[in-house]
Amino acid sequence: MGYTGNAEEGGELFLGKVVGLDIGGANLKYSDVEGNGEVIYFPMWLKFDELENYLFRIKRDSGGEVFSAVITAELSDAFKSKSEGILYISSVLKKVFDEVYFLSVDGELRRRIDEPLKFSASNWVASVLFLKNEFKEFIFVDMGSTTTDIIPVKGDVLADKTDFGRLRRGELYYAGLLRTPPHYILPEYDGVPISPEYFAVMGDVMVLTGEISEENYTVDTPDGRGKSREDCLRRVARLFCADEEEVGEEFLKDFAYACRNRFVEILRGLILRKVKEYGIGMVIGCGVGEVLIERAVDELEGVEYVSLRGRYGRASDYFPAFAVANLLRMEG
């Protein structure tokens, strides 16, 4: 896979401010080529019919004149199939933005979508193609609120092009910093099986460990209540079918750290698998969960870590949008 630069499908590129879009299942993200952007919580499965209004807001706030997009929200159960999702989302994008290009999993920027599945789950493609301009061998790890990408690059991009294939190969781990139910990470603690009910999410755990603040807990809470430490303690206690008073704050805090540590351990194993499989000695990390990626890599001997937060600041949180904006700028 390589960036093929096919943005010239309907005439010359529009000259103006370029803004990249990452249309995800839980968040809408945008960025200009300088890294100025935003993450907007948008549960597609609940609000898909409001997408147009949100995109008009992005058009206004970003000041963009020409847009490039990657799409991952097609997997949302708002749609009967991924093809239906791609076609719906792309039609809304075309309605809102006068000039918009779509990145395929083959690395092509196109104004028309003739084969919808080629534009499914293309956010990680933008990131690695942008990074290939500087780095030749690396494992790209992007942890968002919901999922984690683990993409090996050794001259060529070596990952599978579908979510199904990447799940099978350990290149997509369906867990993230905020929305994942804790029992998926740690199904038992202190001899007690953890309830698989939707009582709490990893956002609650991360508030208790101090990884995030209440303001960084940007997704809905399972009970619809607040995001304070006290709220998080109450929800985590429910995982043990208990009130906080029954098990005690220290027990819940210890569980939160154990859950965080297990998440890091799982992530470290997935990264190490790709390090050994391809003989790659560099990991490039980004996303809202970069703090956990760095923890995971810290204990991998002989592996260099490159922080995209260190290089690009807040753009790390919406890196695919930043990357696809720059890919279009380079084409123009």
C-alpha positions in Angstrom: 0.0 0.0 0.0 1.2 3.4 -0.8 -0.3 6.8 -1.3 -1.3 7.0 -4.9 -2.4 10.6 -5.1 -5.6 10.3 -7.1 -7.3 13.4 -6.0 -7.5 14.8 -9.5 -10.7 13.0 -10.5 -12.9 15.9 -11.4 -10.7 18.8 -12.3 -8.0 20.7 -10.5 -7.9 20.7 -6.7 -9.7 23.5 -5.0 -7.2 25.9 -3.5 -8.2 27.0 0.0 -7.9 26.0 3.6 -7.7 22.2 3.9 -9.4 20.4 6.8 -9.4 16.7 7.5 -12.3 14.7 8.9 -12.5 11.5 10.8 -16.1 10.2 10.9 -16.1 7.7 13.7 -18.8 5.6 15.3 -18.5 7.5 18.6 -16.7 10.7 17.7 -16.4 13.2 14.9 -12.9 14.6 14.6 -11.5 17.4 12.5 -8.1 19.1 12.0 -6.4 21.5 9.7 -2.9 20.9 8.4 -1.4 22.8 11.4 -3.1 20.5 13.9 -5.9 22.8 15.0 -9.0 20.7 15.6 -11.5 19.1 17.9 -13.0 15.8 19.0 -16.8 15.9 19.2 -18.6 13.1 21.0 -21.2 11.8 18.5 -22.8 8.4 19.1 -23.6 7.5 15.5 -26.0 4.8 16.6 -28.2 7.3 18.3 -27.7 10.5 16.3 -27.0 9.5 12.7 -29.9 11.6 11.5 -28.2 14.6 13.1 -25.0 14.2 11.2 -25.7 16.9 8.8 -26.2 19.5 11.5 -22.9 18.5 13.3 -21.0 18.7 10.0 -22.3 22.2 9.3 -21.0 23.2 12.7 -17.6 21.7 11.8 -17.6 23.6 8.5 -18.3 26.8 10.3 -15.9 26.3 13.2 -13.0 24.9 11.2 -13.1 27.6 8.5 -12.3 24.9 6.0 -12.8 25.3 2.2 -11.7 21.9 1.0 -12.1 18.7 3.0 -10.7 15.2 3.0 -12.3 12.4 5.0 -11.8 9.0 6.5 -14.7 7.0 7.6 -15.1 4.3 10.4 -18.7 4.8 11.5 -20.0 2.5 8.8 -19.8 -0.3 11.4 -22.4 1.4 13.6 -25.6 -0.6 14.0 -27.4 2.5 12.7 -26.8 0.9 9.3 -27.8 -2.6 8.0 -24.4 -3.0 6.3 -21.0 -1.3 6.0 -21.8 -0.4 2.4 -25.0 1.3 3.5 -23.1 3.2 6.1 -20.4 4.4 3.8 -23.0 5.5 1.2 -25.1 7.3 3.8 -22.2 9.1 5.5 -20.5 10.1 2.2 -23.8 11.5 0.8 -24.2 13.7 3.9 -20.6 14.9 3.6 -21.1 15.8 -0.1 -24.3 17.7 0.9 -22.5 19.8 3.5 -19.1 20.3 1.9 -18.7 21.8 -1.5 -15.3 20.1 -2.1 -14.7 16.8 -0.3 -12.3 13.9 -1.0 -12.5 10.4 0.5 -9.5 8.2 1.4 -9.7 4.5 0.5 -7.9 1.6 2.2 -5.7 1.5 -0.9 -4.4 4.9 -0.1 -6.3 6.8 -2.9 -8.0 10.1 -2.4 -11.2 10.2 -4.5 -14.2 12.5 -5.0 -16.5 9.6 -5.9 -17.1 6.3 -4.0 -17.8 3.5 -6.5 -16.8 0.6 -4.3 -18.0 1.5 -0.7 -16.1 -1.3 1.1 -12.8 0.2 -0.2 -13.5 3.2 2.0 -14.5 1.3 5.1 -12.3 1.8 8.2 -9.7 3.9 6.5 -8.6 6.2 9.4 -5.5 4.3 10.3 -4.5 4.3 6.6 -4.2 8.1 6.6 -2.0 8.0 9.7 0.5 5.5 8.5 0.7 7.0 5.0 1.5 10.4 6.5 4.1 8.9 8.9 5.8 7.0 6.0 7.0 10.4 4.8 9.4 10.4 7.7 9.7 6.8 9.1 10.3 3.6 7.1 9.9 0.9 9.8 7.5 1.3 12.7 4.5 -0.1 14.5 1.8 2.5 14.6 -0.4 2.3 17.7 -3.5 4.5 18.0 -5.7 4.1 21.1 -9.0 6.0 20.9 -12.0 5.9 23.2 -13.2 2.6 21.8 -10.5 0.7 19.8 -6.8 0.3 19.4 -5.0 0.0 16.1 -1.6 -1.8 15.9 -0.3 -1.4 12.4 3.1 -2.8 11.3 5.0 -0.8 8.6 8.2 -2.0 7.1 8.6 -0.1 3.8 5.1 -1.3 3.0 2.1 -1.2 5.2 1.7 -4.8 6.3 -1.7 -4.8 8.0 -4.8 -6.4 6.6 -7.2 -3.9 5.0 -10.4 -5.0 6.7 -11.4 -4.8 10.4 -12.2 -8.6 10.4 -8.7 -9.4 9.1 -7.1 -7.0 11.5 -9.0 -8.5 14.4 -7.8 -12.0 13.4 -4.2 -10.8 13.1 -4.0 -8.8 16.3 -3.8 -5.5 14.4 -7.1 -4.3 15.9 -7.9 -4.6 19.5 -11.5 -3.7 20.3 -10.8 -1.9 23.5 -10.1 1.8 24.2 -9.5 4.3 26.9 -13.1 5.3 27.7 -16.0 3.2 26.3 -14.8 -0.4 27.0 -16.6 -2.3 29.7 -14.0 -3.2 32.4 -15.0 -6.9 32.5 -13.6 -7.2 28.9 -10.2 -6.3 30.3 -10.3 -7.9 33.7 -13.1 -10.5 34.1 -12.2 -11.4 37.7 -10.7 -9.6 40.6 -9.7 -10.8 44.1 -11.5 -14.1 43.4 -14.8 -12.3 42.5 -16.2 -12.6 38.9 -17.0 -9.1 37.6 -20.5 -8.5 36.3 -20.7 -8.2 32.5 -23.6 -5.8 32.9 -23.2 -2.3 31.5 -22.6 -0.8 34.9 -19.3 1.0 34.2 -16.8 1.7 31.5 -13.0 2.2 31.4 -13.5 6.0 31.7 -14.6 5.3 35.3 -11.5 3.2 35.9 -9.2 5.9 34.4 -10.7 8.6 36.5 -9.9 6.5 39.6 -6.4 5.8 38.5 -5.8 9.5 37.6 -5.1 8.7 34.0 -7.8 11.2 33.0 -9.7 14.1 34.5 -13.4 14.5 34.7 -13.2 16.8 31.7 -11.4 14.1 29.6 -14.2 11.7 30.3 -15.9 12.7 27.0 -18.4 9.9 26.4 -21.7 9.2 28.0 -21.8 7.5 31.4 -23.6 4.1 31.7 -26.1 5.5 34.2 -26.5 8.9 32.7 -25.1 10.6 35.9 -22.0 12.6 36.5 -18.3 12.0 36.0 -16.9 13.0 39.3 -14.7 10.6 41.3 -17.7 9.8 43.6 -19.8 9.0 40.5 -17.1 6.7 39.1 -16.7 4.9 42.5 -20.4 4.2 42.6 -20.5 2.8 39.0 -17.4 0.6 39.6 -18.9 -0.8 42.8 -21.8 -2.0 40.7 -19.4 -4.2 38.8 -19.3 -6.2 42.0 -23.0 -6.0 42.5 -22.4 -3.8 45.5 -22.5 -0.3 46.9 -19.3 1.5 47.6 -20.0 1.2 51.4 -20.1 -2.6 51.1 -16.7 -3.1 49.5 -14.9 0.1 50.5 -13.1 2.8 48.5 -9.7 1.2 48.8 -11.0 -2.1 47.3 -12.4 -0.2 44.3 -9.3 1.9 43.8 -7.1 -1.3 43.9 -9.4 -2.9 41.3 -9.1 0.2 39.1 -5.3 0.0 39.2 -5.3 -3.8 38.6 -7.6 -3.2 35.6 -5.4 -0.4 34.2 -2.3 -2.6 34.6 -4.0 -5.6 32.9 -4.9 -3.3 30.0 -1.3 -2.2 29.7 -0.1 -5.8 29.9 -2.5 -6.9 27.1 -1.4 -4.0 24.9 2.3 -4.8 25.6 1.7 -8.3 24.4 0.0 -7.3 21.2 2.8 -4.8 20.4 5.5 -7.3 21.3 3.9 -9.9 18.9 4.3 -7.5 16.0 7.8 -6.4 17.1 8.9 -10.1 17.0 6.9 -11.0 13.9 8.4 -8.2 11.7 11.7 -7.4 13.5 10.6 -3.7 14.0 12.2 -1.7 16.8 10.1 1.5 16.8 6.6 2.2 18.1 4.8 5.4 17.2 1.9 6.1 19.6 -1.0 8.5 19.5 -4.7 8.9 20.5 -6.4 9.8 23.7 -4.9 6.6 25.2 -1.3 7.4 24.4 -0.5 7.4 28.1 -1.2 3.6 28.2 0.7 3.0 25.0 3.8 4.7 26.5 3.5 2.6 29.6 3.3 -0.6 27.5 6.3 0.2 25.4 8.4 1.4 28.4 9.1 -2.2 29.4 9.9 -3.5 25.9 13.7 -3.8 25.8 15.3 -2.3 22.6 12.1 -0.7 21.4 12.2 3.1 20.7 9.0 5.0 21.4 7.9 8.1 19.5 5.1 10.1 21.0 2.9 12.0 18.5 1.6 14.1 21.4 5.2 15.2 21.9 5.5 16.1 18.2 2.0 17.4 17.4 0.4 18.3 20.7 -3.4 17.9 20.8 -3.4 16.7 17.2 -2.4 13.3 18.6 -6.0 12.9 19.8 -7.4 13.3 16.3 -4.4 12.2 14.3 -6.1 10.5 11.4 -8.0 13.8 10.7 -4.7 15.7 10.9 -3.0 13.1 8.6 -5.7 13.1 5.9 -5.7 16.9 5.8 -2.0 16.8 5.1 -2.2 14.1 2.5 -4.6 16.3 0.5 -2.4 19.3 1.1 0.6 17.5 -0.3 -1.4 16.4 -3.3 -2.5 20.0 -3.9 
